[in-house]
Amino acid sequence: MAEVIRMPRMSDTMEEGVIVAWHKKIGDTVKSGDLLAEVETDKATMELESYQEGVLLYIGVEAGKAVQVNGILAIVGKKGEDYKPLLTEGGGEAPKEAAKDEPKKEEKTEAAPVAEAKPEPKEVEAQPEPKQTEDKGGDSRLKISPLARKIAEEKGIDLNALKGSGDEGRIVKRDVDEYKPTEQKAEGKTAAAPIQLPKVVGEESYEEVTVSQMRKTIAKRLSESLYTAPHFYLTMEINMDKAMVAREGMNAFSPVKISFNDLVLKAAAAALRRHPKVNSSWLGDKIRYNHHIHIGVAVAVEEGLLVPVIRFVDNKSLSHIASEVRDLAGKAKDKKLSLDEMKGNTFTISNLGMFGIEEYTAIINPPDACIMAIGGINKRLVMDDDGTLRNENIMKVTLSCDHRVVDGATGAQFLQTFKSLLEDPVRMLV
């Protein structure tokens, strides 16, 4: 008997998926475990395997189109089996969506020629009105057709410099089109024709791109976070002189290169261990204080932002953290992160320092109560008490807090501990 394959819920926040590509076509034999299609969810592009066996009888969604969770994707059964009754038994969502998209395409293809074709101005110029003998405006002794006068004024041509070739020396459009500035010099005219800038220096254009599932989810979740959680922000400056020296020494022995971001993760984990109220979540009627420390690391990808999670950060060495961050960041950019690698965060770090950003605020990443934005390291000239000038390497960080969970003093104490650990990195290695 034929069986319906429906869009599964591939993440806890998924509402619909987009078929990136089908790996089977109608009439192909399908076995259990075969790759049917690739599906773009709100977090990654994932492979959809078949749990049914038989022949692919029906595909309900074309590649590039979306279908709601539980909507019909395909039907697998015996060759030649009548599958149409299955489409009317509470599962016609996918075909309806596909039908809705088709008229939109037709509308666009019909509207495009209308938007591009603009022949009206040329038709007005080509009308035979200039051949009439009526003269308008200006010097009554000057005989010129209305169209010729209009074109000459637009081009900034002195009417007195024109010679008419029409009846009784009347100036017509042809005389304006054939006019050359050199004629003005030949007649001994000293006044230069006024410079007339073109009225149109460019063409308006735009491109509309369908919003990806990832971008839809980012927009929804961060909008809810910003307008639901009462944010407040705490900014602190950190002297990174000792951290820079320590990092250089560590990289002389570490099997993988340790970055400043790795130092930030390690220091944040140590500070969270001392201030557990920051490592928490708002659950509506209760607050969850997490005993484990899983830090999400925001990674920019082409279509938005992914947040892979480094688990038990406080129990890992810097080289272990560095290796794991690089591995997960690479997977994020290739959209190969699994769902397990993107959930469970208790705190999040966003770092734009590598782009030259000195200071910024970040929107809290649910379900966390806080997110910390890391700026770049910049030199600053300071004067000691004895009048000596020296350079300091300063990094600014901003902690965004959900005021329902974290109070100002709690957030400030966390930042003080975080600052002390980075200004003396040996402390977080003990």
C-alpha positions in Angstrom: 0.0 0.0 0.0 1.3 3.5 -0.9 2.6 5.6 2.0 2.9 9.3 2.4 6.2 10.9 3.3 5.6 14.2 5.2 7.9 17.1 6.2 9.4 16.1 9.6 10.2 18.6 12.3 14.0 18.7 12.1 14.5 21.3 14.9 12.6 22.5 17.9 11.9 25.9 16.2 11.2 24.6 12.7 7.8 25.6 11.2 8.5 24.9 7.5 11.3 23.6 5.3 12.6 24.4 1.8 13.5 21.5 -0.6 17.0 22.3 -1.7 17.2 19.4 -4.1 15.6 16.0 -4.8 17.9 13.0 -5.1 15.1 10.8 -6.5 12.7 11.3 -9.3 9.3 9.9 -10.0 9.6 6.3 -11.1 12.8 5.6 -9.2 13.1 2.7 -6.8 13.4 3.8 -3.2 14.9 1.7 -0.4 14.9 2.3 3.4 17.8 4.6 4.2 18.0 6.1 0.7 18.6 9.8 0.5 15.4 11.4 -0.9 16.1 15.1 -0.7 18.0 17.9 1.0 15.9 20.2 3.2 16.8 23.7 4.3 15.6 24.2 7.9 15.8 27.3 10.1 19.2 26.2 11.3 20.9 24.1 8.6 20.6 22.1 5.4 19.8 18.5 6.3 19.4 15.2 4.5 16.0 13.6 4.4 16.2 9.8 4.3 13.3 7.4 3.4 11.9 4.9 5.8 9.7 3.4 3.2 10.4 1.1 0.3 8.9 1.0 -3.1 8.7 3.3 -6.1 8.5 7.1 -5.9 5.0 7.8 -7.2 4.5 11.4 -6.4 6.5 14.5 -5.5 4.4 17.2 -3.8 7.0 20.1 -3.6 9.3 21.3 -6.3 13.0 22.1 -5.4 13.3 25.6 -4.1 9.8 25.7 -2.5 8.7 25.5 1.1 6.3 23.2 2.8 4.9 23.4 6.3 5.9 20.8 8.9 3.7 17.7 8.3 2.9 18.7 4.8 3.1 16.1 2.0 6.5 15.7 0.4 6.2 12.6 -1.6 4.3 9.2 -1.9 6.0 5.9 -2.2 4.2 2.6 -3.2 4.0 -0.1 -5.8 4.5 0.7 -9.4 1.3 1.9 -11.0 -0.6 2.1 -7.7 -3.3 4.7 -7.4 -2.0 7.3 -4.9 -4.5 10.1 -5.5 -6.9 9.2 -2.7 -4.1 9.8 -0.3 -3.9 13.5 -1.4 -7.5 14.1 -0.4 -7.2 12.4 3.0 -6.0 15.3 5.1 -2.7 15.9 3.4 -3.1 18.3 0.5 -1.1 21.1 2.0 1.9 20.8 -0.2 0.1 20.8 -3.6 -1.9 23.9 -2.5 1.2 25.8 -1.6 2.8 24.9 -4.9 -0.4 26.1 -6.7 -0.3 29.4 -4.9 3.3 30.0 -6.0 2.6 29.4 -9.7 0.3 32.4 -10.4 2.8 34.7 -8.7 5.4 33.6 -11.2 3.0 34.3 -14.1 2.2 37.7 -12.7 5.9 38.6 -12.5 6.6 37.5 -16.1 3.6 39.4 -17.4 4.5 42.6 -15.5 8.2 42.7 -16.4 7.8 43.9 -20.1 5.4 46.6 -18.9 7.9 47.9 -16.3 10.8 47.9 -18.8 9.2 49.3 -21.9 9.0 53.1 -21.8 8.4 54.3 -25.3 6.1 57.2 -24.5 8.8 60.0 -24.6 10.1 58.9 -28.0 6.6 58.9 -29.4 6.0 62.5 -28.2 9.1 63.7 -30.0 8.2 61.8 -33.2 4.8 63.4 -33.4 4.4 65.8 -36.5 3.4 68.8 -34.4 6.7 70.7 -35.0 5.8 70.9 -38.7 3.0 73.3 -37.8 3.7 77.0 -38.6 2.7 78.3 -35.2 5.5 80.0 -33.2 5.5 80.1 -29.3 7.2 82.1 -26.7 10.5 84.1 -26.8 11.4 86.7 -29.3 8.5 87.3 -31.7 11.0 87.8 -34.6 12.4 84.3 -34.1 10.6 81.7 -36.0 10.9 78.3 -34.3 8.7 75.2 -33.8 7.5 74.4 -30.2 9.4 71.1 -30.2 12.6 72.6 -31.5 12.4 75.3 -28.8 11.9 72.7 -26.0 14.8 70.5 -27.2 17.1 73.6 -27.5 16.3 74.7 -24.0 16.9 71.3 -22.6 20.3 71.1 -24.3 21.2 74.7 -23.2 21.5 75.9 -26.8 21.3 79.6 -27.5 18.3 80.0 -29.8 19.9 83.0 -31.6 22.8 80.7 -32.6 20.5 78.4 -34.6 19.9 78.6 -38.3 16.5 77.6 -39.6 16.0 75.3 -42.6 12.2 75.4 -42.6 9.8 77.6 -44.5 10.8 81.3 -44.3 13.9 80.3 -42.3 11.9 78.7 -39.5 13.9 76.6 -37.0 12.8 73.0 -36.8 13.8 70.0 -34.8 16.4 68.9 -37.4 18.3 72.2 -37.0 18.6 71.7 -33.2 19.7 68.1 -33.7 22.4 69.0 -36.3 23.6 72.1 -34.3 27.3 72.1 -33.4 28.9 74.5 -30.9 31.6 75.4 -33.4 29.0 77.3 -35.4 28.8 79.7 -32.5 32.5 80.6 -32.7 32.2 81.0 -36.5 29.6 83.7 -35.9 31.9 85.5 -33.5 29.7 84.8 -30.4 31.8 85.1 -27.2 29.2 83.9 -24.7 29.5 80.2 -24.1 26.3 78.1 -24.0 25.3 77.3 -20.4 26.4 73.9 -19.2 23.3 71.7 -18.8 23.7 68.7 -16.6 21.8 65.6 -17.6 18.5 65.3 -15.8 19.0 61.5 -15.3 22.4 60.2 -14.2 21.4 56.7 -13.4 18.6 54.1 -13.3 16.8 52.9 -10.3 16.9 49.2 -9.8 16.6 46.7 -7.0 16.6 42.9 -6.4 14.2 41.0 -4.1 15.4 37.8 -2.6 13.2 35.2 -0.9 13.9 35.1 2.8 15.6 31.9 3.8 14.3 29.7 6.6 17.3 30.6 8.7 16.8 34.3 8.3 13.1 34.0 9.1 13.9 32.2 12.4 16.6 34.7 13.3 14.2 37.6 12.7 11.4 35.9 14.7 13.5 34.8 17.7 15.6 38.0 18.1 12.5 40.2 17.7 10.8 38.2 20.5 13.9 38.4 22.6 14.4 42.2 22.2 10.7 43.1 22.8 10.0 40.5 25.4 13.2 40.5 27.6 13.9 43.9 29.2 17.5 44.4 28.1 20.1 46.5 29.9 23.8 46.9 29.0 27.0 47.0 31.0 30.3 48.0 29.3 33.8 47.6 30.7 37.3 48.2 29.4 39.9 45.4 29.9 43.7 45.8 29.7 44.9 43.0 27.4 48.7 43.5 27.8 49.3 40.4 29.9 46.8 38.4 27.9 48.8 39.2 24.7 52.0 38.1 26.3 50.4 34.9 27.7 48.9 34.0 24.4 52.2 34.3 22.7 53.8 32.0 25.2 50.9 29.5 25.0 51.1 29.3 21.2 54.8 28.3 21.5 53.7 25.0 23.0 50.0 24.5 22.0 49.2 21.9 19.3 46.6 24.3 17.9 46.8 28.1 17.6 45.0 29.8 20.5 43.1 33.0 19.7 42.0 35.8 21.9 38.4 34.5 21.5 39.5 31.2 23.0 40.9 33.2 26.0 37.6 35.0 26.2 35.6 31.8 26.3 37.8 30.3 29.0 37.7 33.5 31.2 33.9 33.7 30.7 33.4 30.1 31.8 35.5 30.7 34.9 33.5 33.8 35.7 30.2 32.1 35.2 31.3 29.4 37.6 31.7 32.1 40.3 28.5 33.9 39.3 25.9 31.3 38.6 23.0 33.7 38.4 24.4 35.0 35.1 24.4 31.4 33.8 20.6 31.2 33.9 17.3 31.3 31.9 13.9 32.9 32.3 11.2 30.2 32.0 8.1 32.4 32.7 7.0 31.1 36.1 10.5 30.1 37.3 14.2 30.8 36.7 16.6 28.0 35.8 20.1 28.3 37.3 22.3 26.0 35.2 25.0 24.1 37.0 26.8 23.2 33.7 28.4 25.8 31.4 27.7 25.5 27.7 28.7 28.7 25.8 27.3 29.5 22.4 29.7 31.1 19.9 28.0 33.3 17.3 29.3 32.6 13.8 28.4 34.8 10.9 27.4 32.8 7.7 26.2 34.0 4.4 22.5 33.8 5.2 22.6 35.0 8.8 23.9 33.7 12.1 24.5 30.3 13.6 25.4 29.6 17.2 27.3 26.3 17.7 27.7 25.4 21.4 30.9 24.5 23.2 29.9 22.3 26.1 31.4 22.2 29.6 33.8 25.0 28.7 35.1 25.4 32.2 36.4 21.8 32.2 38.4 22.1 29.0 41.9 23.2 28.3 42.5 26.2 26.0 43.9 24.0 23.2 40.8 21.8 23.5 38.5 24.9 23.3 40.5 26.3 20.3 40.3 23.0 18.4 36.5 22.6 19.0 35.7 26.2 18.1 37.5 25.9 14.8 35.8 22.6 14.0 32.3 23.9 14.8 32.8 27.3 13.0 33.9 25.4 9.9 30.8 23.2 10.0 28.6 26.3 10.6 30.0 28.0 7.4 29.4 24.8 5.4 25.9 24.5 7.0 26.8 21.0 8.3 26.1 21.5 12.0 23.9 18.9 13.6 21.0 19.9 15.9 22.8 18.7 18.9 25.7 21.0 18.1 23.4 24.0 18.2 21.3 23.6 21.3 21.8 23.7 25.1 23.6 27.0 25.4 23.5 28.7 28.8 25.5 31.8 27.8 26.5 33.3 24.5 29.5 35.3 23.2 29.5 37.4 20.1 32.8 38.7 18.8 33.2 41.4 16.1 36.7 42.5 17.1 38.3 40.9 14.1 36.3 43.3 11.9 37.6 46.4 13.7 34.5 47.0 15.7 35.5 48.7 19.0 32.2 48.4 20.9 28.6 47.3 20.3 25.6 45.7 22.0 24.1 42.3 21.1 20.6 41.0 21.5 20.2 38.1 24.0 20.1 34.7 22.4 17.2 32.7 24.0 17.0 30.9 26.3 20.1 32.6 27.8 19.8 35.4 30.3 22.9 37.2 29.0 25.1 37.6 25.9 28.5 39.3 25.9 29.7 41.4 22.9 33.5 41.5 22.4 35.1 44.4 20.6 38.6 44.7 19.0 41.9 45.3 20.9 43.1 48.9 20.4 46.2 50.8 21.6 45.7 53.7 23.9 48.2 56.2 25.2 48.1 56.7 29.0 50.2 58.6 31.5 51.4 57.1 34.8 51.4 59.0 38.0 55.1 59.9 37.5 54.3 61.5 34.1 55.6 58.6 32.0 53.7 57.9 28.8 53.0 54.4 27.7 50.7 52.4 25.4 48.0 50.1 26.7 46.1 47.4 24.7 42.4 47.9 25.6 39.5 45.7 24.7 35.9 46.8 25.4 33.2 44.2 26.2 29.4 44.8 26.7 27.2 42.5 28.6 23.5 42.4 27.6 21.3 41.2 30.5 17.7 40.1 30.8 16.6 42.3 33.8 14.0 39.7 34.7 16.8 37.4 35.8 20.0 39.4 36.2 20.2 42.6 38.2 22.7 45.4 37.5 25.0 44.5 40.4 25.1 40.8 39.5 26.1 41.6 35.9 28.7 44.1 37.1 30.3 41.6 39.5 30.5 39.1 36.7 32.3 41.6 34.5 34.7 42.5 37.3 35.7 38.8 37.6 35.9 38.4 33.9 38.2 41.5 33.6 40.5 40.3 36.4 41.0 36.9 34.7 41.9 38.4 31.4 44.2 41.0 32.9 46.1 38.2 34.7 45.5 35.0 32.6 47.5 32.8 34.9 44.6 32.9 37.3 42.3 31.1 35.0 44.8 28.3 34.5 45.1 27.4 38.1 
